[in-house]
Amino acid sequence: MTLRRLGRTLSDLTGQARMSPRPVPSPVEVPTLRTGPARILCVTSGKGGTGKSVLTSNLSTDLARRGKKVLAVDADLGLANLHLLMGVNPRRNIHHCLSANLSFREIVERTSAGVCLVPGPSGVAELADLSSRDLAFLIGEMGRIGSSFDLVLVDTAAGIARMTTAFLYAAREIIVVTTPDLTAMTDAYATIKTTLRHNPSALASVVVNRARSSRQGWEVFQTLDGIAGKFLGRRLCYLGYLPDDDTVRRSVAAKVPAVLLEPESAVALRVREISEILVPPERAAEDFPDMDDSLAQEARPR
């Protein structure tokens, strides 16, 4: 499918609906993460399998290797796996925070690279639909513990269910991970649209995973950015792309982030580029201003 045809397909899906759209759920009343000293970024995707957890594990690891104090929070409350990708066997997780009234500080694990990890639960049925009070507690904990770190990366569940949007609506920055697949791009746009309508001050960035080339990554971003500009009146930021690299499969099997397992691999080099866009090397560790929309044009593929 050509890029022009792809763009038309996405535009059709985001134009006039042929049937009455479902009502958008009201935002959960939770604390905001948009104020305060902590820089908190939610890493999300429109559909599962795009590689957002792989990006989170590698990005947090690379930032920690650069001397930054990094906290990774696994907020996929139904199917958490960030601890597996980072080689951690946690003693406790977010479920214990809710069931035993523990703080995030009491369940934090440290990875071999120095990342502090708040592990998420997996397969705990009662966490599939948390109350607004429980979600408010978790987001409040992120804000409280986040002030001790240079950067907090929150790995959310995919999609726009209430358990995901609660975090996205509270965040100041979101990173949407997509692939060149049409369905992934369509769902990525739906996530961006829903988030910006309820959280208009959020800065939305895009990472294209499993791109065949830098050009394909940039073209996928341009399609999403063009549609966001046309229908939402917003510009997106381009952080970069990750190639379809066998290193990722080996790193997942070894439970070691690719930036540690094969630091000179193609995917590790691209992660490093994204890391340096988020936190430029020349900036001091205590100075992390928000990214500017000009990155959408400046961060062109290499």
N, C-alpha and C positions, 0 to 999 in steps of 0.2 A: 504494500500500500504506500502510495507516495505521501510526502509530507503535506502537500496541499489537500489531498483527499483526507488524510488523517485530521488536519485542522478543521475541515468542513464537518467531519463526523463528530468531533468534540463540540463544535459550535452548535450543531443540530441538537445535541443532547442537552446543551445548556440554554437553549433558546425557549420559545414558547412550548409549553408542555401540551401534549395531545390528550392528556387526561389530568384530572385535578390532582395536584401534588399533595403528598401527605404533609400534615402540619409538622413544622419543626418543633421538637421538644423544647420546652422552656429551659433556660440554663439553670443548673443546680446552684443554689445559693451557697457559695463557698468563699473562703478568703482569697484575696488576690495575691498573685506573685509578681505583679507588675511594679510594685513599689518595694522599697527596702534595699539593703546593700548587696544582696545576693544576685548573681546573674544566673538565671534558671532558664534552660532551653528544653522544650519538649520535642522529642524525636518521634514522629508518628508516620502513618501511611494510610492510604485509603483502603487497601486490602492487605491481607496477610501474604507473607512470602516474598516481600519486596527487598528484605535485607536490612530493615531498620535496626534490629538488635545487633546484627553484625557491625553496622556502622557505629552504633553506640559503644559497643565493647572496644572496637579498634580506636575510635576517636578519643574516648576517655583514657585509654592506655597510652596513646601517643602524647596527649596533653600532660599526663602524669610523668612520662619520661622526659618531658621538657621542663620539669620542675614545678608544674602547676599543681595546686591542691584541688583535686577533682573528686566529686561525689557522683556516682551513678545510681539512679533509683529505678528499680524494675517495677513499673506501674502497670504492667500487663497482669491484672489481678486474677485472671483465670488460667492463663497458660504461660507463666513466667519461665524464662530460660536463660536470662542474662548471666546467671551464676555458672551455668554450664559452659557458655562461650568464654568465660573468664577464668575457668579452672578453679572455682570455689565450691566447697561443700559446706553450705551454711548451716549453722546450728539452729538459727531462728530466722523468721522472715516477717513480712508485713502482717501476716495473719496473727502472729503473736502480739503485735502492737495493738490490734483490735480486740483480741480475746483476753489478753493479760494486761492491757493498759500500759504497754511499754512505749518508750520513745524511740525514735529512729536511732538515736545515739546508742541505745542498748542492744540493737540488733546489727549494727554495722560490721561488715567483714572487710578485710583489706586484702587486695589481690597482690600477687608477686610483683607487679609493676608499681604498686603504691596507690592504686585507685581504691577509694572507699566505696563499698557497695552496700546499698540497702536492698537485700534480696526480696523478690516477690514470691508469692505462693503459687502452686500449680495443682489444679484438680481439686480445689476446696470449694465445694458447691455453694456454701453460704456467702462467698465473696463474689458470686456472679452478679449480684444486684444489691450493692451496698446502699444504705440509707444516705440521705443528704448529710446527716450528722457525721457519719463515718467518713464520707468523702471530705468533709470540711476538716476533720481531724487530720487526715493524711496530708492534705494540702497545707494545712497549718504547720505540720511537722517539717515539710519541705522548706518552708520559709524560715523556720527556727534554726534548723541545722544548716541550711544553706549559707547563712551568714558567716560560717567558719571556713568556707571554701571559696576558691577563685571562680569556680564554674560548677554548676550542677546540670547533669544531663539526665532527663527523665524519659525513659523508654516506655511509651504508652502502648496500649493495645491498638490494633488496627481498626479503622472504621470510624463511624460517628455515633456509636451508642453512647448513652449517658455516662457510662463508666470511663469513657475516653474523653468526651468533650468537657467533662468537669475539669480536667487538667488543662486542656487546650484553651478553655475560656478564661482560665486564671493566669495563663503564662504571658510573658512579655515577648518571647521569641519562640517560634516553632520552626522545626526543620521537617519538611515533608519528603519522604523517600519514595520514589517511584521507579519503575522500569520502563523501557520503551513500549511495552505491551499496551494496547489500546485500553483494555479494561483497567489496568493499573493507573494509566494516565487519567481516565475518566473519574475513577474513584479518588485519585489524588486531588483533582480539581474540586470534587464534591466536598472533600475534607477542608480544603482551603476556603471555599465559599462559605461553608457553615461556620467555620471558626471566625472568619473576618466579619461576618454579619453580627455575631454575638460578642466579638472581641476586636473591634475595629482598630484599636491601637497596637495590635500585635504585629510584629515583623515576621513575615512569612518567607522562608528560604526553601530552596529545592536542591536535592541531591538525586542524580539519576544513576541508578545501580544497573549493573549488567549491560552497560552500553558497549557496542562493538567498537566505538572509536570516540575520540573527543568531539568530533563533529556531530555524531548522533546524539551524544549527551546534550550538546548545546542546542540542537534542533528541537529535542524534546522539551527542553526548558523554554525555548522561544515560543513553542506552541502553547504551553501552559500560561506563560507570561502574557502572551497576546490575548488569550481568552479572559484572563483575569483583568487585564486592562479594559477590554471591551465591555464586559458584563458587570464587573465590580468597581471599575475605576481605580484599580490598585496595580502597582508594580511589584513583582516578586524579586527576590535576590537569588542569584545562582552561585551556589557554593562549589559545584564541580560534579564530577562523575566518578563512578567506580567501574572498572572493566569486569567482564565475565572471566574470572581468573580461577584456575584450579587451586590456587593457594588458599582460597576461602574454604573450599571443601576440605582440604587437608587440615586447616587450622581448626575448623569446627570439630573434626574427628579427634584432633589432639587436645581439644579444650584449651587452646592457646591462641590469643589474638594474632592475626596475620602480621601485624607490625612487630611482634616479638618473634614469631616462628620463622618468617622470611622477610626481614626488614627491607630488602632490596627488591622485593617482588613488585609487579605493576600495581597491584591493589594497595600495598603498603605505601608506595610513593604517592598515590592519589589521596589516600587518607591524610598523609602528611601535608599535602597542599590544602586540603579542606581545613585541617587543624590550624594552619598558618593564616588562613583567611579569617577564621573565627577569632583567633588570638595572634595577631602579628608578632613575630619574634622580637621586634624592637620595642614592644610595649613592656612596661614594668609589670610584674606579677600582680600588683595591687591596682592596676589601671586597666579596666575593661569596659570602655564605652560601647554603647550599642552600635551595631552595624548600621551603615547608612544605605539607603536604597540605591545609591550609585554603584554598589557592588553588582547589581544586576547587569550593568554594562561593563564594569571594570574587570570582573572575574571571568573573563572569556577563557575558553579551553586553551590549553597549551598544545 
